[in-house]
Amino acid sequence: MNVVIIEDEALASERLKKMILTCDNTINIMAQLESVEESVEWFSSNAHPDLIFLDIHLEDDLSFAIFEKVEVSSAIIFTTAFDEYAIKAFKLKSIDYLLKPIVQEELDAALKKYREMSGEKTSTDLHMLYNMIVKRNNYRERFSVNVGQKLKTFATDEVAYFMSDSGYTNACLSDGRSYCIDQSLDALSKEINPKKYFRINRKVLISIDAIKEVHVFAKSRLKLDIRPKPEEDVFVSIDKVTQFKKWLEGSYE
């Protein structure tokens, strides 16, 4: 059996690979892909696998965008952290899924189900499922943090940017306040609205409302003037410049 894993967190991808091979060490892991862009490129130039393990939220878009750009006939097992409402949608569409964090017994059962169904002709309405998930708009609305002996809450919309530094993540609010939160930027990127927030580099996830000016430097480097002003200059990573420009224009393809 040939398998492809599409998962944007490297540790999670490696863990899933080990679990798959624990279930059946004859399975061939053809590729481990991290984004919609990388997946489209790979499927456009390689033989397709028998089975795909597919994370819903990828760094650059929902994974459904892959199938809008390339036709893939492989069977799919979704890996998801969605709530019960979304899981019911998967059941209604007869799609198998693994709820994160994935456990070995459930993975084994999913592979067994795939083998039992491999002789059947199955059809998945990915477009309809995509609309179900998008219409849910299940983005995080609030945060709570401990401040001394008190619990402080604030709305996501109050956050100008999230900044990672020395293993910690700070939520920097538009009024200048800053709070340390117990989540990585990778995790936050999957929980907040991608129309409003963009991961411009390894350390910063920024709200479009926080951007005051964009300065163009040599070799297409972009420097951002943001408010409130951070201690260090903020640049968009070279590999994200094109995607960032599209985000500013309201394009998410």
N, C-alpha and C positions, 0 to 999 in steps of 0.2 A: 504494500500500500504506500502510495506517495502522498505526503502531507506538506502543506505550507502553513506557517504560523504568521499571523499578522497582529502584532502587538507592539505598542510604542514605548513600553517600559522594558528595558533590556533585562533586568532581573526577573521580571514576570515571564518574559519570553523564554529565558533559559530554564526557569523552573518548570514551565509547561512542557518544554522539550524533554526534560528528564522524566517527568511524569508519564508522558506518552511512551517513551522508550521503556519505562518500568512496566507498563502494561503490555507492550509488545516490542521487543528489541529488533524485530525484523522490519519495522516501519522505517521508511526513508524520509527524513526531514529534508525536503528539497531547498527550502529557503525560510529565513526568518526576516520578515519585512516590518518596517516601523511606521510608514506613512502612506497616505493615499497616493501621493506622487510616486513614491518608490514602488508601490504595488502595481500601479498602472503600467509603469515602465517594465517591470518584471513580467507581468502577464502578457504584455505585448510582444515579448521576445523569447518566451520559454514555453515548453509544453506544460499544460495545466495539470495540477495534481488531482488525485481522487477526492481528497478532502481538505477543506480549509478550516482552521481554527481562527475565528475572526473577532477581534475586539471591536466594540461599537464605536467608542470614542478614540480617535487617533489625534496626533498632535496638530495636523493641518485641516482636519474635517471629520465628519462622521464617515465611517467606513463605507456606507452605502454609496458614497460618491465614486468609489472605485468602479461600480457596475454601471454607472452612467457613462463611463469613458471607455470601457472595454468589456466585451462579452465573456463571461466566465461560466462554464457549465459544471464546475465542481460542486460537490455536496458541501454544505456549510454547517459547522457547529459554532454558534456564537458564544463568546465569553463576555459576560456583562455584570455590571454592578447596579443595574437598574432595580427599581422597586417592584413590588408585587403587581402593580397595575401593568407595567411594561411586560413583565414575564407572562401575564395572561395573554397579551397580544402575540407573543412568540408561540404560545400553545395553540391559539386559534389559527395561526398560519402554519401549523404542523412543522415548526422549526425546532431543532434541538438546541439546547443552550446549557451553559455551565455558569452558575452564579459565583462570582468572585467573593471571597477567596476560594479558588478551586480546590476540591479535595479529591484524593486518588480514587475513592470508590465511585464517585459521580462521573469522573472521567472514564473509568473502566466501563461503566454502564452506557455512557454515550457512544463509546467506540463499539460496544456490543450491538447497540441499537443500529448504528450505521451499517455494520456488517449484515445484520438481519434484513435491512431495507435496501441493500446495495443492488439487489436484482430488480427493484421496483423503480418505476418511472415517477420521479417526484418533481414538483414544480413549486417554487417559492416566489410569492409576489413581493419582491423586495421593495418596489416602489410604494406599495400600500403600507408595508411595515415602516418604511422610512417616514411616511407622513404621520403615522401613529405616534412615532417617537418625537418628531419635531413639534407636532401640535401639543405635545405634553408640556413643552417648555419648562422642564423640571430643573431649572437652574437655581443655584443656591441664592437665597435672599438675605440671610443675616449671618453674623458671626457672634460668638460669645467668648470672652477671654477673662481670665482671672487678673484683677488689678488689686494687689494687696489682699485684703479680706473681702473684697467685693467682686461681684460678677458684672462685667461691662458688656453691653451688646451694641452692635452697630450694623447698619444696613450695608449690603454689598455695594450699593450705588454710592456710598460715602467714600469708598476706597479709590484714591487716585492711582495708586500702583502698589503692587506687592513686590518686595525686594528681598532676595536671598543673600545672606552674608554669613560666612563661617558656620554653615549648617543650620542657621536659623532663618525663619521667614517673617518679615515684618509687613504688616498692613499699614500703609501710609495714607491717612485720610486727607481729604481735600482741605480741611481746616488746620492741617499741620500736626495733628496728633498721630502717634504711631504706636502700634500694639504688636507684640510678638504672638504669632499663631502657630499651632502645632500641626502644620501641613506643608508639604513640599510644593514647589511651583508646578511640578508634574501633576500632582493630585488636584491642585486648584484649577489648572487649565481645563480639567474635565468637568468641573462643577459650576463654573460661572459662564455667563453668556458670551460666546465668541464674537458676537456682533459688537460688543462694547469693550472687551478686553483682549489683548494680543500679547503673546510671549515674544518680545523683541530680541531677547538674547538669553543666555544661560541664567542670568541673575534677576531679570526684570519682566514682570507681567503688568502691562499698563492699560489704563482706561483711556479711551479716545478723548474723553473730556479733560484729561490732564495734560494733553499735548498743546503747548502754546505755539511753538514754531518748529519747523523741520529744516535743518541746514544741510545742504548737499556739499560733500567734500570730494576730493579726488578719488578716482576709482569707485565712484557711486556710493561712497560711505555716507551714512545719514546720522547726523547728530540731532538729538531732540532737546528742545527747551521745554521742561515740564514743570508743573506746579502741583504741590509745593516743591521748591528746588532742592534736589538731593545734594549730598556732599561731593559726589563724583559726577563727572560728565557722563551722559547716557547716550550710547550708540546702538543702532540696530545692527545685528550681526549680518555680515555680508551675505550669508546663505539665506537670510530671511528678508532681504530688501525687496525683492519682487513681490513676495507674498504680502509684505507689509503695505506696499503701495496699493495693492488690490484691496486690502482690508480698509484702508483709508477711503477708498472709492466705493465701499459697500459691496465689493465682489468677494465671494467666498469659494469660487471654483478652484 
